[in-house]
Amino acid sequence: MKHFMRFSKISKAFQEVPSQYVYQINPIKNFEPIKQFRVIDLEGNLVAKEYNNIPKEILNQIFDLMISIEEMDNLLYMSQRQGKISFYMTSFGETATTVGTTAALQPQDFIFPQYREQGSFMWRGFTIEQIVNQCIGNHLDGGKGRQMPVHYGSKDLNIVTVSSPLTTQVPQASGAGYGFRVNGENKIAATWFGEGAASEGDFHSAMNFAQTLKCQTLFLCRNNHYAISTPTDDQFRGDTIAGKAPAYGMRTLKIDGNDLLAVYNGVKYAREQIIKNKEPFFIEFITYRIGDHSTSDHSVLYRSQEEIDSWKSGNNPINRLGLFLKKQGLRQFNDDHDNQIRKDVRNRVIAALKHGSEQQSPSIQDLFTDVYDEVLPHLQEQYTQLREHLTKYKDQYPINKFKGGL
């Protein structure tokens, strides 16, 4: 009787919902694809008037920065070819995503970048000179020469330093977003990654943690069609990457990533929802990498030049925003003005490269500082041994190239 009463209590506690069940085998494979959010079309025409809400001054500032980044990328790419820097990654064709996103965020929001977010850094005030010094790795580099080029970071701007291992920044952003929610802070963690990174285990762990722990995290997937040389057809099946997010119970948007107004409005909406609902949000930007993956890549080996040219001329974010500004009468376009912007950028990059290459390398002691909060005894011992070795064989080493010498 005792066992029956216990079973009876369990039965009463469990309430079946008949609509949860079906009585025939009917597996689900596909569902309706998520449609892209768009505000302006390929010719710069306004197709969603309610989102024409960005101040003229902001739009012009964004456009100026987008063409500045394009010019800077051109010169630094060529500088690598000339041996002035060792490595570089351009953001050709993708600047609407980075600049538009960061313009829509708040300054206190933390950004966890991947490695193509020049626009995010520069919108917040990271300078051409800081970029060049980091790429050279001299003593003026905020990272003290410890990272390869394009691995920027800025504590002052709330942008976490880029790291080379793929997708490690994504679970870090989940953790930061969890902290912001627990502490009741009006800030979010926004993290960038490519569609190829979504195949990494870190991506799925981060998504699950973020949703179950209700983290104030914004996931920003930049689908630029190629994970280095792997096209999207070989990367996944189904509804791109955005289709994965609802499976975690996460609110999701798919956005035309070459439409600056769509990017800005989508990110602004997502941030508001994160703060309001205390839960994460997922955005996938559909864009295209016009340039090579990096200076170590030659992309015409795995895609045609015709394909590249088609996106470059027909669906270029700079061209689309420029057409919109012109048709709306929001900018006085003339070649002299835009050419002057590009000329100024070229001059700054050239001057920064000259000045940066004349600077000493970071201090030898910087090999041992910042590893831990304090320099621990074993690191101090290693530093002492290194100094003794360099002092004994100083004629064999270019000591004068390092800030402070020995």
N, C-alpha and C positions, 0 to 999 in steps of 0.2 A: 504493500500500500504506500509506503514511504517513497519508493522509487516511482510509482505511478503518479503521485502528487507532484514530485519534482518534474517529471516529464510534462505533466499538465501545465505547470507554470511556464515552462519553456515554450510550449506550444502556443499559449496565450500571448506570450511576449513577441513571438514572431508573427508578423502580419504579411501574408502573401498579397502581391499586387498582380492580378491575372494578366494585365496588359504587358507585363515584363516577359511573357513567354509566347513562343510560337510553337506550332505543332507540325511543322514540316521543315526539312533541311533546306535552308535558303541563305547560303553564305553571301556576305557582302564583300565585293571587291573594289568597286569604284563609287565615288560620290561626286556631286556636282562641284566642279572646280571653283575655287575662290577667285572672284574677278578683281582686276586691278583698279585701284582708285586713281582717277585722273581729273585734273582741273583744266589743263591746256593741252591741245592736240599737237601734232607734229609741225603744224604751220603756225603755232603760237596763238591760235584762236581760243578764246575762253569758252569752255564747255560746261563749267559748273560755277555759275556766277556767285553763288553764296560764299565761295571760298576765295574770292578776289578781295582779300582782307589784309594784305600785308602792306604796311606803309611804303610809300614811294621811296623814301630815303633808305629803308632797309633793303628793298629790292635792288636799288642801284648799288648799294654797298656790297650786296651779295654778288652781283654781276661783275663788279670791279675785281672782287677777290677771286672769282672763278677764272677770269682771264689772266689774273696775276699768277695763280697757281699753275695754269697751263704753260705760261712763259717760263716760270721757275723750273718746272719739271723738264722742259725742253733743254734748258741750259745745264741742269745737273745731270741729266741723262748723257748729254754730250761730254760733260766733264769726266764722267766715269770712263767713257770711251777714250778720252785723252790721258787717263791715268791720274787725274787730279784727286779723285775719290775712288774707293774700291768697289762700291756697290750702290745701286739706286733702284727705287721702285716708283714708277709714275702713277698718276691717277687720271690719265686721259679718259674722258667719257664718263667719269664717275663723280665729278665734283658737286653735282646737285645733291647727291645723297649726303656727303659729308658736311658741306657748308649749310645746306638747308636744314639738316637735322640739328646741328649745333646751334644755329640761330633760333630754333624753336625750343631748345632746352633752356634751363635757368643756369646762371653761372655757378651755383652751388652744387649742381648735379655732377656726379663723378662719371667720367668717360673711361671705359676700358677698351682701348683701340686694338685693332689687328695690326696692319702695317701699311695702310694706304689712306690714312686719315690726315693728310697734310691740311685739308680744309678745316677740320675740327680744331686742330692746333692753332692755325692762323686766325680763324674767326675769334678765338679767345685771346689773341694777342701774341702768340708765339711768332717771333720775327724770322725773316729770311736769314739774318746773321746767326741766330740760334740754330736754325736748320743746317746751315753750312758748317758751323763749328762742330755740330754733332756728327755730320757725315765725314768730316776730316778726322775727328777724334782728338782735338787739341785740348789744352788745359782750360779753354773757355767753354768747353762742352759741359753742360749741366750733369751729364752722366759720367764725367771724368774718364772718357775714352773706354769705358768698359763694355760698350755694346757696338755691334756692327752698325753701319749707316742705316738711316731711316727708322731707328729704334729710339724715337724721341720719348720724352716724359716731362711732366711739369707739375710739381706739387702745388705751386702757386695758382695754376690754372685748373686744378682738380682733374688732371688727365694722367692716368697711371701709365708708367713706362711700357712701351711695346716690348713683348718678349717673343723670341723666335719659335719656340715649340707651339705647334698648331693647337688652338682652341683653349689653351690654359687660362686665358683671360675670362672665359665665359662662366665657369663655376665661381671664379673669384667675384664676378659681378653679382652672382646670386647671393653670395655671402655678404657682400656689402649692402645689397638691397634688403637683406634680412635684418641687418643691424639698423638700417635707417627706419624700418618699420617698427622694430622693437623699441627704439628710442623716440619714436613719434616725431621724426624729423621731416621737414618739408624739402626733401631731396630724393633723387632716384639714382640708381646706377644704370648707365646705358652702356651696352657692350656690343662691339662690332665683330662680325665674323663672316666668312664667305660660305657659299653653298657647299663647297667641298669640306669645310670644317664641320658641317652638320653630320658628316659621316663618322666623326670621332665620338668615342664614348663619353668624353667630357661634356659634349653638347647635351646628350640625353640626361646625364646626371644633373647637369645644371638646370635643365628645364623642369625635371621632376622635383628637385629641391625647391626651386623658386615657386612652383605652384603649391606644393604641399605646405611649405612654410610661409606662404603669402608674402613673398619678398617684393620690395619696391624696385623691381628690375625691368628694364626695357631691353629686349633682345632685338638687335638690328642685323638682319641677314642681308648681305649685299650679294645678290645673285647676278654675277656678271658673266655667266654662261660658261666659264672655264675655271676649273680648279687646277691651276698651272696649265697642263696640256690636256686635262681630262674634261671633255664636254659634258654638259648636264645629262645627255642621253645615257652616258655610261656611269653617271654618278648616282642617279636615283630613278625610281618610277613613281607614278602617282602625281598628285597635284603639287609639284615643286616642293619647296621646304615649308611654305606656309601651311600646307595640309597636315604637317606633323603636329603643329601647336595645339589645335583643338583636341587632339587625342590626349593631351595632358590637362585638358580643361582650361586652356589659356585663351584669352581674347586675342584675336588675330586680325591683322590687316595685310593685304598685298597691295603694294603701291607701285605705280609707274615711276621708277627711280630716276628717270631723266626729265621728270616734270617737277621743277623746283617748287611750285605752289602746292602740288600734291604732297611732296615730301614734308614741307614745312607744316601744313595743316594736319597731316596724319600724325606726325610726331607730337605736335602740340596737343592734339586730342588724346593720344596715348598717354602722355605725361599726366594730363588732368585725370584720366581714369585710374592710373596707378595711385596717385595721391588720394583720390576720392575713395576707391575701393580697397586700398591696401593689398594689392595683388599685382602680379606681373602682367606684362603685355608683350606681344610678339608682332614684329613688322618684317616683312620681306620686301626688299626693293628689287624690282626687275630692271637691270641696267646692262651695260656691256663694257668690257675692258677693251678699249681701243688699242692701248699700248701693249707691249710685251709684259709678261708677268713680272719680270725684273730684268736687270741688265745681264743676267745669266741665262736668259731665255731668247729664243728666236721663233716667234709665234707663227710665222708663215709656214713652218714645218708641219703644223697640225691644223691650220685653218687657212682659208684662201684670202688673198689680198682683196678680192671683190667683196667678201663678207665684211671685212674690216672697213673698207671704204663706204659700204652701204650704211653702216651704223654711224660712221664719222660724219657723213653728209646728211643723212635722212633722219637720224634720231640722236642728235648731239645735244646734250643739256644746255650748253652755252648758246647754241644757235636757237633753240626753242625759247629760252628765256629772253634772248635778244629780240626775237620776233614779237613776243608778247609785249615787251616793254615798248617797242616801236609802235605796234598797233594800238596800244592803249594810250599812247602819247605820254609815257612816263619817263622817257629818257630822250635827250637830244643826241641822236647818233651822228657821229662824223668820224671819219677815219683818223683825223688828227688827234682827237681825244683818246681813242682806244690805243692808237699807236704810241702815244705818249706814255700811257700806263705800262705798256709792254716794254718800252725803252727804259723807263725808270726801273722796272723790275730787273731787266738785263743788267743795267749798270750796278744795281745793288748786289746781284748775285756775283758778278765779276769782281766787284770790290771786296765782297765778303770772302770769296775764294782766295784772292790775293792776300788779304789780311790774315785769314785763317791759316793759310799754308805757311806763313811766316812765324806763327806762334809756336811756342814750345809744346811738347807733349805733356800730359798730366804728370804730377809728381809721382816718383817711384813709390813713395809712402802710401799713395792712394790705392795701391794693390792690397793693402791690409786694413785700411779704414773702411767703415760702413758695412763691413761683412757682418758684424754683430753690433749691438748697441754700444759696447765698449770693446776696445782692442784686448782680446783675451791673451793670457800668458803664452800660449803656443804660437799665436800669430806674432806677438812681440819677439819671440825667440827666432821665428823665421825671418822677420825683418832685420834683426841684428845680424843673423848669418848672411843675409843678402848684402847688407852694407859692408860687412867685412870682406866678402868676396869681391864686390865692386871696387872697394878701396885698394885691394891687393892687385887687381887686374884692371885698373881704371883705364889703362892705355888700350885695352881691348874692347871697350864699350863706349858708345857715344853719349857719355853722361850729360854733356852740355845740352843735349836735345830735350832733357826732361826738366820741368819746372822745379827750381830749387836745387838741382843737382843731387848730390848725396844728402 
